[in-house]
Amino acid sequence: MRLRIDFWTLLAASLFLTGCAGYRLGPTNGSPAGSRSFQVALFQNKTLEPRLIEPVATSLRRALKQDGTFRLDTSGGAYIIVEGVITEFNRAGLSLDPRDVLTVRDYELTLVAKFTAKETATGKIILDSTAFGRTVVRSGTDLPSAERAVAPLLAEDLARKITSALVDGSW
């Protein structure tokens, strides 16, 4: 009986310890945390949907600060500046009202942005990519108000994907 308990304890401990084998503490791109600083410029909005610039900029700054790989520099002396253009804002019907099959109940909102990261000293573009964010909104009686309410969620999803591309990039 004693041998069986020790065997199961060792098996559980080995499974627990090997589950963390691929985890790395700190930045994933090999540079020390905070060694480079970023500045986030306001993105241009090329869509017909107003009021998207501020939620995107705020969410991107928050995501970069929260990640901790890079320092956020707002005074203008940053090593890298992130600029971008919001190119698309799409709304697609996701589900219909069960009482009226012609009325859309839920919409999927998609936000697409093309962004670049360039060195401020040389102007060299080190990352040129596209990212998209998405969220679902229940239309209710006032779809524009519902869309304004979920705009921060849409911007946060986009910011997470841009941050991931910046942090995990091989540049």
C-alpha positions as CSV (number, residue, x, y, z in Angstrom):
1,M,0.0,0.0,0.0
2,R,2.8,2.4,0.8
3,L,4.5,1.7,-2.5
4,R,1.3,2.5,-4.4
5,I,0.8,5.9,-2.7
6,D,4.4,6.9,-3.4
7,F,4.0,5.8,-7.1
8,W,0.9,7.9,-7.6
9,T,2.4,10.9,-5.8
10,L,5.5,10.7,-8.0
11,L,3.4,10.4,-11.1
12,A,1.2,13.4,-10.2
13,A,4.3,15.5,-9.3
14,S,6.1,14.6,-12.5
15,L,3.0,15.5,-14.6
16,F,2.6,18.8,-12.7
17,L,6.2,19.8,-13.2
18,T,6.4,18.8,-16.9
19,G,3.3,20.8,-17.6
20,C,5.2,24.0,-17.0
21,A,8.3,23.0,-19.0
22,G,7.4,25.2,-22.0
23,Y,6.7,28.3,-20.0
24,R,9.1,31.2,-20.1
25,L,9.2,33.9,-17.6
26,G,9.7,37.4,-19.1
27,P,9.6,38.6,-22.7
28,T,9.3,36.1,-25.4
29,N,11.4,37.9,-28.0
30,G,14.7,37.6,-26.2
31,S,15.3,41.2,-25.3
32,P,15.2,42.3,-21.6
33,A,12.0,43.6,-20.2
34,G,11.7,47.4,-20.7
35,S,14.9,47.7,-22.8
36,R,13.0,49.4,-25.6
37,S,10.4,52.1,-25.4
38,F,7.3,52.6,-27.6
39,Q,5.2,55.5,-28.5
40,V,1.7,54.9,-29.9
41,A,0.5,57.5,-32.4
42,L,-3.2,58.1,-33.0
43,F,-4.4,55.8,-35.8
44,Q,-6.1,57.3,-38.8
45,N,-9.8,56.3,-39.3
46,K,-10.5,55.5,-43.0
47,T,-14.0,54.0,-42.2
48,L,-17.4,55.6,-42.1
49,E,-17.8,54.7,-38.4
50,P,-16.9,57.7,-36.2
51,R,-15.3,57.6,-32.7
52,L,-12.9,54.6,-33.2
53,I,-9.6,56.3,-32.8
54,E,-9.6,57.0,-29.1
55,P,-10.7,53.5,-27.9
56,V,-8.0,51.9,-30.2
57,A,-5.2,54.2,-29.0
58,T,-6.2,53.8,-25.3
59,S,-6.5,50.0,-25.5
60,L,-3.2,49.7,-27.4
61,R,-1.4,51.8,-24.8
62,R,-3.0,49.8,-22.0
63,A,-2.1,46.5,-23.6
64,L,1.5,47.4,-24.1
65,K,1.9,48.6,-20.6
66,Q,0.2,45.5,-19.2
67,D,2.4,43.2,-21.2
68,G,5.6,44.8,-19.7
69,T,7.9,43.8,-22.6
70,F,8.4,47.4,-23.6
71,R,8.2,50.7,-21.8
72,L,5.5,53.1,-23.0
73,D,7.0,56.6,-23.7
74,T,4.6,59.4,-24.1
75,S,7.1,62.3,-24.1
76,G,8.4,61.7,-27.6
77,G,11.8,60.1,-26.9
78,A,10.7,56.6,-27.8
79,Y,12.8,54.0,-29.6
80,I,9.9,52.7,-31.7
81,I,6.7,54.4,-32.8
82,V,3.6,52.5,-33.7
83,E,1.4,54.1,-36.3
84,G,-1.7,52.7,-38.1
85,V,-4.8,53.1,-40.1
86,I,-8.2,51.7,-39.3
87,T,-9.2,50.4,-42.7
88,E,-12.4,48.5,-42.2
89,F,-15.4,48.4,-39.8
90,N,-17.8,45.5,-40.7
91,R,-21.1,44.5,-39.2
92,A,-22.4,41.0,-40.1
93,G,-25.6,39.4,-38.9
94,L,-24.9,36.5,-36.6
95,S,-28.3,35.2,-35.3
96,L,-32.0,36.0,-36.0
97,D,-34.8,36.8,-33.7
98,P,-36.8,33.5,-33.2
99,R,-40.1,35.3,-33.4
100,D,-39.2,37.2,-36.7
101,V,-36.7,35.5,-39.0
102,L,-36.1,38.7,-40.9
103,T,-34.8,40.6,-37.9
104,V,-31.1,40.2,-36.9
105,R,-30.7,39.9,-33.2
106,D,-26.9,39.6,-32.8
107,Y,-24.2,41.2,-34.9
108,E,-20.5,40.4,-35.2
109,L,-18.5,43.6,-35.4
110,T,-15.0,43.4,-37.0
111,L,-12.4,46.1,-37.0
112,V,-9.3,45.9,-39.3
113,A,-6.2,48.0,-38.9
114,K,-3.0,48.1,-40.8
115,F,-0.1,49.1,-38.5
116,T,3.6,49.8,-38.7
117,A,6.3,49.9,-36.1
118,K,9.4,52.0,-37.1
119,E,12.5,53.1,-35.4
120,T,12.4,56.8,-34.6
121,A,16.1,57.4,-35.1
122,T,16.4,55.9,-38.6
123,G,12.9,55.7,-39.8
124,K,13.4,52.0,-40.7
125,I,10.1,50.1,-40.7
126,I,10.6,47.0,-38.5
127,L,7.1,45.6,-38.6
128,D,4.4,46.2,-41.2
129,S,1.3,44.1,-40.5
130,T,-2.5,43.9,-40.4
131,A,-4.6,42.9,-37.3
132,F,-8.3,42.6,-36.7
133,G,-10.5,42.7,-33.7
134,R,-14.0,41.2,-33.3
135,T,-16.8,41.2,-30.8
136,V,-20.5,40.4,-30.7
137,V,-23.3,42.9,-30.0
138,R,-27.0,42.4,-29.3
139,S,-28.9,44.9,-31.4
140,G,-31.9,45.5,-29.1
141,T,-33.9,48.6,-29.9
142,D,-31.0,50.9,-30.6
143,L,-28.1,49.4,-32.6
144,P,-25.9,52.6,-32.8
145,S,-26.0,52.9,-29.0
146,A,-25.2,49.2,-28.6
147,E,-22.2,49.5,-31.0
148,R,-20.9,52.5,-29.1
149,A,-21.1,50.6,-25.9
150,V,-19.1,47.7,-27.2
151,A,-16.5,49.8,-29.1
152,P,-14.0,49.5,-26.2
153,L,-14.3,45.7,-26.3
154,L,-13.7,45.7,-30.0
155,A,-10.7,48.0,-29.6
156,E,-9.3,45.8,-26.8
157,D,-9.4,42.7,-29.0
158,L,-7.6,44.6,-31.7
159,A,-5.0,45.9,-29.3
160,R,-4.3,42.4,-27.9
161,K,-3.6,41.2,-31.4
162,I,-1.4,44.2,-32.3
163,T,0.5,43.8,-29.0
164,S,1.1,40.2,-29.6
165,A,2.5,40.9,-33.1
166,L,4.8,43.6,-31.6
167,V,6.0,41.5,-28.6
168,D,6.4,38.2,-30.4
169,G,7.9,39.6,-33.5
170,S,11.4,38.4,-34.6
171,W,12.6,41.8,-35.4
